[in-house]
Amino acid sequence: LDVIMNHSLSTAQVIVVGAGIAGLTAAYSLKEQGISVKVIDAADRVGGRMTSDELNGHVVDRGAQFLSSEYSIIAGLLKKLKIDAQLCATSQCSAIVRHAQPHILRTNHPLNAIHLLGLRSVFKLGWRTASLRKKQHQLSLSNYSTWAAFDNESTSTWSNTKISHEVTEYLYEPMLHGFYFQRPEETSKALALALTMFGMKKTQILCLKDGMSVLPETLSQAVDVTLNTPVHKVEWTEGQVYVYTSGETYAADAVIIAVPAPYAKQLLSASSEIAKADALLATPYSSSINVACVTQPNFQLTPNLANVYGVLIPRSERAEVVAIGIENNKNRAPHTSGNLFNFMFSHEAAQHFMQSPDEDIVAAALAAVSGLLPNLASYIAQTQVYRWPLAEPLSPVGRAQQLQAYRAHVEKKRTKILLAGDYMSMPYTEGAAESGWWAAQTLAHLAPPCNGSVDDSLRTCDA
């Protein structure tokens, strides 16, 4: 109470802590329901790990790299915000390296994997996943909690036993580490099966023409956002939730904490217990470093990579770099000059280089890809390094089950403090957005009766 009395006190029905895609989706969904909402973030711009920069005439996506045609929550947001024209298809060619050579894969031709994995492994993978397809087809590629029934063993245990070591090492390992910077030994089978479902649905890889930041920046224009305001504590007291910053205290009927798990855990006081969430708040994260490199205009790709967007490098083949984004094949919008590459460091390499000077990181990246991109180092025009100590939440066995229990508890008890973020659903952009959408729907009971006072463009009332 002393803290409250010594601060300026502001009120809103719901406070959202965090202006990443989870927090902004939550805020926008609350506003659609006619609920008063305020977003607070410590950063100086919105988007969190979904932000973009400009580098020598190219758009650089700093964290989140692409979208999918199966992303229903994000597709809905883009349409409502009237920015769906920003969507453009990337090249549908990717590659996985084996024996130092990139093996081309196409999303609409799964049998391309035969030359990478062999006929026997592809047949066993197809048979094993097809036997589960009917049940999995009903599951959400947005909501990880729906996969709880498959959350009972690690990817490596399942794949090595039921399919082959070949599939583990040259499909699931490079996908899990290239996308989420985690090992198959520490990742639930549930996530691997969800990734497989993307392939079975022959989904299309998409990007936003002006960069991934377009979505959070447009969302932020539709809601009340305060930046450069670190939150120090969230506390439930006498029927209200209080959010404490250095200069102001906010009182609300409910709070959605939409920041990475370690930060969320720090914000919660002893009096703000969140049932069924202890394990989720302890979710560990992987690290990565993203090195963006623009080449001089006269650099030429080798013919085998001329139409490839992403290259994944398995652990048996890689040094520091686990994934390469050939960005001119991702975003087909006109570029000023040269090629743009994104090099993503493995978790282990990122932890090793996290405090190193930029020039050492760039040198390590260029050396690591020299076999696939010969002479690239001689054509570099500009570089930018992005460090992500908390790049992606891990998905160990049990996380989907924990999410299922947490959501059931929140929906039953109507708790006043809710958690959102990519650790609270699928560990990718769509999952983060889905977690914010779910939190907002859970607070629908706070919406006022429909009496004509709510903007019809934001909320539709039942008759």
C-alpha positions as CSV (number, residue, x, y, z in Angstrom):
1,L,0.0,0.0,0.0
2,D,2.9,2.4,0.7
3,V,4.2,1.7,-2.8
4,I,0.8,2.4,-4.3
5,M,0.4,5.7,-2.3
6,N,3.8,6.9,-3.3
7,H,3.2,6.4,-7.0
8,S,0.7,7.9,-9.5
9,L,-2.1,5.3,-9.8
10,S,-3.7,4.5,-13.2
11,T,-6.4,2.0,-13.9
12,A,-7.6,-0.1,-16.8
13,Q,-9.7,-3.2,-17.0
14,V,-6.7,-5.3,-18.2
15,I,-3.0,-4.5,-18.3
16,V,-0.8,-6.4,-20.7
17,V,2.9,-6.6,-19.8
18,G,4.9,-7.1,-23.0
19,A,4.4,-5.6,-26.5
20,G,5.6,-8.7,-28.5
21,I,3.2,-10.5,-30.8
22,A,1.6,-12.4,-27.8
23,G,0.9,-9.2,-25.8
24,L,-0.3,-7.2,-28.8
25,T,-2.6,-10.0,-30.0
26,A,-4.0,-10.2,-26.6
27,A,-4.6,-6.4,-26.4
28,Y,-6.1,-6.2,-29.8
29,S,-8.5,-9.2,-29.0
30,L,-9.5,-7.5,-25.8
31,K,-10.3,-4.3,-27.5
32,E,-12.4,-6.2,-30.0
33,Q,-14.5,-7.3,-27.1
34,G,-14.9,-3.8,-25.8
35,I,-12.5,-4.3,-22.8
36,S,-10.3,-1.4,-21.7
37,V,-6.7,-2.5,-22.1
38,K,-3.2,-0.9,-21.8
39,V,0.1,-2.5,-22.9
40,I,3.4,-1.8,-21.1
41,D,6.8,-2.7,-22.4
42,A,10.4,-2.0,-21.3
43,A,11.8,-1.8,-24.9
44,D,11.9,1.3,-27.1
45,R,9.9,-0.4,-29.9
46,V,7.2,-3.0,-30.2
47,G,7.5,-6.5,-31.5
48,G,9.9,-8.3,-29.2
49,R,11.6,-11.0,-31.2
50,M,9.3,-10.1,-34.2
51,T,11.1,-7.0,-35.4
52,S,12.9,-5.9,-38.6
53,D,15.6,-3.5,-39.6
54,E,16.9,-2.0,-42.9
55,L,20.4,-2.9,-44.0
56,N,21.8,-1.4,-47.2
57,G,18.4,-1.4,-48.9
58,H,17.4,-4.8,-47.7
59,V,14.8,-5.8,-45.0
60,V,16.4,-7.8,-42.2
61,D,14.1,-9.8,-40.0
62,R,16.0,-9.8,-36.7
63,G,14.3,-12.7,-34.9
64,A,11.1,-14.4,-36.4
65,Q,11.9,-15.2,-40.0
66,F,8.8,-16.5,-41.8
67,L,5.1,-17.4,-41.6
68,S,3.1,-20.3,-42.8
69,S,-0.1,-20.7,-44.8
70,E,-1.4,-22.8,-41.8
71,Y,-1.0,-19.8,-39.4
72,S,-4.7,-19.1,-38.8
73,I,-4.5,-16.6,-36.0
74,I,-1.9,-14.4,-37.7
75,A,-3.8,-14.7,-41.0
76,G,-6.9,-13.4,-39.3
77,L,-5.0,-10.5,-37.8
78,L,-3.5,-9.5,-41.1
79,K,-6.9,-9.5,-42.7
80,K,-8.6,-7.5,-39.9
81,L,-5.8,-4.9,-40.0
82,K,-6.0,-4.7,-43.8
83,I,-2.4,-5.6,-44.3
84,D,-2.8,-9.1,-45.8
85,A,-1.5,-7.7,-49.1
86,Q,1.9,-7.7,-47.3
87,L,1.9,-11.5,-47.5
88,C,4.2,-12.9,-50.2
89,A,5.3,-16.5,-50.9
90,T,9.0,-17.4,-50.5
91,S,10.8,-19.9,-52.7
92,Q,9.4,-23.3,-51.7
93,C,12.8,-24.8,-52.1
94,S,14.9,-25.6,-49.0
95,A,17.9,-27.8,-48.4
96,I,19.5,-30.0,-45.8
97,V,23.2,-30.6,-45.9
98,R,24.6,-34.1,-46.1
99,H,28.1,-35.1,-46.9
100,A,28.8,-31.3,-47.3
101,Q,26.3,-31.0,-50.1
102,P,22.8,-29.3,-50.0
103,H,20.0,-31.7,-50.8
104,I,17.0,-29.8,-52.2
105,L,13.6,-30.3,-50.6
106,R,10.3,-28.9,-51.9
107,T,7.3,-28.4,-49.6
108,N,4.9,-29.6,-52.3
109,H,6.9,-32.8,-53.1
110,P,7.6,-34.7,-49.9
111,L,9.2,-37.6,-51.8
112,N,12.1,-35.3,-52.6
113,A,13.4,-36.5,-49.2
114,I,14.3,-39.9,-50.7
115,H,17.7,-38.6,-52.0
116,L,18.4,-37.2,-48.5
117,L,17.2,-40.0,-46.3
118,G,16.9,-43.1,-48.5
119,L,13.8,-45.0,-49.7
120,R,13.5,-47.2,-46.6
121,S,13.6,-44.3,-44.1
122,V,11.2,-42.2,-46.1
123,F,8.8,-45.1,-46.4
124,K,8.9,-45.8,-42.6
125,L,8.5,-42.0,-41.9
126,G,5.5,-41.8,-44.2
127,W,3.9,-45.0,-42.8
128,R,4.5,-44.0,-39.2
129,T,3.1,-40.5,-39.6
130,A,0.2,-41.6,-41.9
131,S,-0.9,-44.0,-39.1
132,L,-1.3,-41.1,-36.8
133,R,-2.6,-38.6,-39.4
134,K,-6.3,-39.0,-38.8
135,K,-6.0,-38.1,-35.1
136,Q,-3.3,-35.4,-35.7
137,H,-5.4,-33.8,-38.5
138,Q,-7.9,-32.7,-35.9
139,L,-5.2,-31.0,-33.8
140,S,-4.2,-27.4,-33.9
141,L,-1.0,-26.2,-35.4
142,S,-1.5,-23.0,-33.4
143,N,-2.3,-24.4,-29.9
144,Y,0.4,-26.7,-28.4
145,S,-1.9,-27.9,-25.6
146,T,-4.0,-29.9,-28.0
147,W,-0.9,-32.2,-28.6
148,A,-0.8,-33.4,-25.0
149,A,-1.6,-37.0,-25.9
150,F,1.6,-37.2,-28.0
151,D,3.7,-35.5,-25.3
152,N,5.0,-38.7,-23.7
153,E,8.6,-39.2,-25.1
154,S,11.4,-37.4,-26.7
155,T,11.8,-36.9,-30.4
156,S,15.0,-39.0,-30.5
157,T,13.5,-41.9,-28.5
158,W,10.5,-42.1,-30.8
159,S,12.3,-41.5,-34.1
160,N,15.2,-43.8,-33.4
161,T,12.9,-46.6,-32.2
162,K,9.9,-46.2,-34.6
163,I,11.5,-44.9,-37.7
164,S,15.3,-44.6,-38.1
165,H,18.5,-43.0,-36.8
166,E,18.8,-41.5,-40.3
167,V,15.5,-39.6,-39.9
168,T,16.5,-38.4,-36.4
169,E,19.9,-37.0,-37.6
170,Y,19.1,-35.7,-41.0
171,L,15.5,-34.5,-40.7
172,Y,14.3,-33.9,-37.1
173,E,17.7,-32.7,-35.7
174,P,18.4,-30.0,-38.3
175,M,14.7,-28.9,-38.2
176,L,14.5,-28.7,-34.5
177,H,17.8,-27.0,-34.1
178,G,17.6,-24.8,-37.2
179,F,14.1,-23.5,-36.2
180,Y,14.2,-23.7,-32.4
181,F,17.9,-24.2,-31.4
182,Q,17.2,-27.4,-29.4
183,R,18.2,-31.0,-29.6
184,P,15.9,-34.0,-30.4
185,E,17.0,-35.6,-27.1
186,E,15.4,-32.7,-25.1
187,T,12.4,-32.1,-27.3
188,S,9.0,-33.8,-27.1
189,K,7.8,-36.0,-29.8
190,A,4.7,-33.7,-29.9
191,L,6.6,-30.8,-31.4
192,A,8.3,-33.1,-34.0
193,L,4.9,-34.5,-35.0
194,A,3.5,-31.0,-35.3
195,L,6.3,-30.0,-37.6
196,T,5.7,-33.2,-39.7
197,M,2.1,-32.2,-40.0
198,F,3.2,-28.9,-41.7
199,G,4.9,-31.1,-44.3
200,M,2.0,-33.5,-44.7
201,K,-0.3,-30.5,-45.3
202,K,2.1,-29.2,-48.0
203,T,2.0,-25.8,-46.4
204,Q,3.4,-22.7,-48.1
205,I,6.2,-20.7,-46.5
206,L,5.3,-17.0,-46.5
207,C,6.9,-13.7,-45.4
208,L,5.8,-10.0,-45.1
209,K,7.1,-7.9,-47.9
210,D,8.2,-5.0,-45.7
211,G,9.4,-7.2,-42.9
212,M,7.9,-9.2,-40.0
213,S,7.7,-6.0,-37.9
214,V,4.8,-4.8,-40.0
215,L,2.4,-6.9,-38.0
216,P,3.3,-5.8,-34.5
217,E,3.8,-2.2,-35.5
218,T,0.3,-2.1,-37.1
219,L,-1.3,-3.9,-34.1
220,S,0.3,-1.4,-31.8
221,Q,-1.4,1.5,-33.6
222,A,-4.8,0.0,-32.7
223,V,-4.2,-0.2,-28.9
224,D,-2.8,1.9,-26.1
225,V,0.9,1.1,-25.7
226,T,3.5,2.6,-23.4
227,L,7.2,1.9,-24.2
228,N,10.4,2.4,-22.2
229,T,8.6,1.4,-19.0
230,P,10.1,-1.6,-17.2
231,V,7.6,-3.4,-15.0
232,H,9.1,-4.5,-11.6
233,K,6.3,-6.5,-10.0
234,V,2.8,-7.8,-10.6
235,E,0.8,-8.5,-7.4
236,W,-2.8,-9.5,-6.6
237,T,-4.1,-7.7,-3.5
238,E,-7.7,-7.4,-2.2
239,G,-9.4,-8.3,-5.5
240,Q,-7.3,-6.1,-7.7
241,V,-4.1,-6.8,-9.7
242,Y,-1.4,-4.1,-9.4
243,V,1.4,-3.6,-11.9
244,Y,4.4,-1.6,-10.5
245,T,6.8,0.4,-12.7
246,S,9.4,2.9,-11.5
247,G,7.1,6.0,-11.8
248,E,3.6,4.6,-11.9
249,T,1.4,1.9,-10.5
250,Y,-1.5,0.4,-12.5
251,A,-4.5,-1.2,-11.0
252,A,-6.6,-3.6,-13.1
253,D,-9.2,-6.3,-13.0
254,A,-6.8,-8.7,-14.7
255,V,-3.2,-8.8,-16.0
256,I,-1.8,-10.8,-18.9
257,I,2.0,-11.3,-18.6
258,A,3.3,-11.8,-22.1
259,V,7.1,-11.9,-21.7
260,P,9.5,-14.8,-21.8
261,A,9.2,-17.2,-18.9
262,P,12.3,-16.1,-16.9
263,Y,11.0,-12.5,-16.9
264,A,7.5,-13.5,-16.1
265,K,8.7,-15.5,-13.1
266,Q,10.6,-12.5,-11.8
267,L,7.6,-10.2,-11.9
268,L,5.3,-12.4,-9.8
269,S,5.4,-11.7,-6.1
270,A,4.8,-14.3,-3.4
271,S,1.2,-13.3,-3.1
272,S,0.5,-13.8,-6.8
273,E,0.5,-17.6,-7.0
274,I,-0.5,-19.0,-10.4
275,A,-1.7,-22.5,-10.0
276,K,-0.6,-25.2,-12.5
277,A,2.1,-22.8,-13.9
278,D,5.3,-23.5,-11.8
279,A,6.8,-25.8,-14.4
280,L,5.8,-23.5,-17.3
281,L,7.4,-20.5,-15.6
282,A,10.6,-22.6,-15.3
283,T,10.7,-23.3,-19.1
284,P,14.3,-23.1,-20.2
285,Y,15.3,-21.2,-23.4
286,S,17.8,-21.8,-26.1
287,S,20.1,-19.0,-27.4
288,S,21.1,-17.9,-30.9
289,I,22.9,-15.2,-32.7
290,N,21.7,-13.9,-36.1
291,V,24.3,-12.5,-38.5
292,A,22.9,-10.5,-41.4
293,C,25.3,-10.0,-44.3
294,V,24.8,-8.0,-47.5
295,T,27.1,-8.7,-50.4
296,Q,28.5,-6.6,-53.2
297,P,26.4,-6.6,-56.4
298,N,28.7,-8.9,-58.2
299,F,28.4,-11.9,-55.8
300,Q,26.9,-14.9,-57.5
301,L,25.2,-17.9,-55.8
302,T,26.3,-21.4,-56.8
303,P,23.7,-22.9,-59.2
304,N,22.6,-25.6,-56.6
305,L,21.4,-22.8,-54.3
306,A,20.0,-20.4,-56.9
307,N,16.4,-21.0,-55.9
308,V,16.8,-22.1,-52.3
309,Y,15.5,-20.0,-49.4
310,G,16.6,-21.9,-46.3
311,V,19.6,-24.3,-45.7
312,L,19.7,-26.4,-42.5
313,I,22.9,-28.0,-41.4
314,P,22.8,-31.1,-39.2
315,R,25.0,-31.4,-36.1
316,S,27.3,-34.0,-37.8
317,E,28.0,-31.4,-40.6
318,R,28.1,-28.0,-38.9
319,A,30.5,-25.7,-37.1
320,E,28.9,-22.6,-35.6
321,V,26.0,-22.0,-38.1
322,V,22.9,-24.2,-38.0
323,A,20.8,-22.4,-40.6
324,I,21.3,-20.1,-43.5
325,G,18.6,-17.8,-44.9
326,I,19.1,-16.8,-48.5
327,E,16.9,-13.7,-48.2
328,N,16.7,-12.7,-51.8
329,N,14.9,-16.0,-52.3
330,K,12.6,-15.3,-49.3
331,N,11.5,-11.8,-50.1
332,R,11.1,-11.3,-53.8
333,A,10.5,-7.5,-53.5
334,P,13.1,-5.5,-55.4
335,H,16.4,-5.0,-53.6
336,T,18.9,-2.2,-53.9
337,S,21.8,-4.4,-54.7
338,G,23.6,-7.5,-53.7
339,N,22.4,-10.6,-51.8
340,L,21.3,-10.7,-48.2
341,F,22.1,-13.7,-46.0
342,N,21.0,-14.5,-42.5
343,F,23.3,-16.9,-40.6
344,M,21.8,-18.4,-37.4
345,F,24.2,-19.8,-34.8
346,S,23.5,-23.0,-33.0
347,H,22.6,-22.8,-29.3
348,E,26.1,-24.0,-28.2
349,A,27.9,-21.6,-30.6
350,A,25.7,-18.7,-29.5
351,Q,26.4,-19.3,-25.9
352,H,30.1,-19.4,-26.7
353,F,30.1,-16.2,-28.7
354,M,27.4,-14.2,-26.9
355,Q,29.9,-11.7,-25.3
356,S,32.4,-11.7,-28.3
357,P,33.0,-8.6,-30.5
358,D,30.9,-8.4,-33.6
359,E,33.9,-8.8,-35.9
360,D,34.7,-12.2,-34.3
361,I,31.1,-13.4,-34.7
362,V,31.0,-12.4,-38.3
363,A,34.4,-14.1,-39.0
364,A,33.1,-17.3,-37.4
365,A,29.9,-17.2,-39.4
366,L,31.7,-16.7,-42.7
367,A,34.2,-19.4,-42.0
368,A,31.4,-21.8,-41.0
369,V,29.6,-21.4,-44.4
370,S,32.6,-21.1,-46.6
371,G,32.1,-24.7,-48.0
372,L,28.5,-23.9,-49.1
373,L,29.1,-20.3,-50.1
374,P,32.7,-20.2,-51.4
375,N,34.4,-16.8,-51.6
376,L,31.6,-15.1,-49.8
377,A,33.9,-13.4,-47.4
378,S,35.5,-11.5,-50.2
379,Y,32.2,-9.9,-51.3
380,I,30.8,-8.7,-48.0
381,A,29.5,-5.1,-48.1
382,Q,27.8,-4.7,-44.7
383,T,27.0,-6.8,-41.7
384,Q,24.8,-6.6,-38.6
385,V,24.9,-8.9,-35.5
386,Y,21.8,-9.7,-33.4
387,R,22.2,-11.5,-30.1
388,W,19.3,-13.5,-28.6
389,P,20.1,-15.0,-25.2
390,L,16.5,-16.1,-25.0
391,A,15.8,-17.1,-28.6
392,E,13.2,-19.9,-28.2
393,P,11.5,-21.8,-25.4
394,L,12.5,-25.4,-25.2
395,S,9.7,-28.0,-25.5
396,P,10.8,-30.9,-23.2
397,V,8.5,-33.9,-22.6
398,G,5.5,-32.7,-20.5
399,R,5.1,-29.1,-21.6
400,A,2.0,-29.7,-23.7
401,Q,0.5,-31.6,-20.8
402,Q,1.4,-28.8,-18.4
403,L,-0.3,-26.3,-20.8
404,Q,-3.4,-28.4,-21.0
405,A,-3.7,-28.5,-17.2
406,Y,-2.9,-24.8,-16.9
407,R,-5.5,-23.7,-19.4
408,A,-8.2,-25.9,-17.9
409,H,-7.5,-24.4,-14.5
410,V,-7.6,-20.8,-15.7
411,E,-10.8,-21.3,-17.7
412,K,-12.5,-22.9,-14.7
413,K,-11.3,-20.5,-12.0
414,R,-11.2,-17.3,-14.0
415,T,-7.8,-16.3,-12.6
416,K,-6.8,-12.7,-12.6
417,I,-3.2,-13.1,-13.7
418,L,-2.7,-15.0,-17.0
419,L,0.4,-16.0,-18.9
420,A,1.1,-15.7,-22.6
421,G,4.0,-16.0,-25.0
422,D,5.6,-18.6,-27.2
423,Y,6.4,-20.8,-24.1
424,M,2.6,-20.9,-23.5
425,S,1.8,-22.5,-26.8
426,M,3.6,-23.5,-30.0
427,P,7.2,-22.2,-29.8
428,Y,6.9,-20.1,-32.9
429,T,5.2,-16.8,-34.0
430,E,1.7,-18.3,-34.5
431,G,1.9,-20.0,-31.1
432,A,2.8,-16.8,-29.4
433,A,-0.1,-15.0,-31.1
434,E,-2.5,-17.9,-30.2
435,S,-1.5,-17.7,-26.5
436,G,-2.4,-14.0,-26.5
437,W,-5.7,-14.7,-28.3
438,W,-6.5,-17.4,-25.8
439,A,-5.8,-15.2,-22.8
440,A,-8.0,-12.5,-24.2
441,Q,-10.9,-14.9,-24.8
442,T,-10.5,-16.2,-21.3
443,L,-11.2,-12.7,-20.1
444,A,-14.4,-12.3,-22.2
445,H,-16.4,-12.1,-19.0
446,L,-15.0,-8.6,-18.4
447,A,-16.6,-7.3,-21.6
448,P,-19.5,-4.8,-21.1
449,P,-23.0,-5.6,-22.3
450,C,-23.5,-4.7,-25.9
451,N,-25.4,-1.4,-25.8
452,G,-24.2,0.3,-28.9
453,S,-21.2,2.0,-27.1
454,V,-18.6,-0.3,-28.5
455,D,-17.1,0.3,-32.0
456,D,-18.9,-2.2,-34.3
457,S,-15.7,-2.5,-36.3
458,L,-14.0,-4.0,-33.2
459,R,-16.7,-6.1,-31.7
460,T,-19.8,-8.0,-32.9
461,C,-22.6,-8.6,-30.4
462,D,-24.8,-11.6,-30.5
463,A,-28.5,-10.8,-31.0
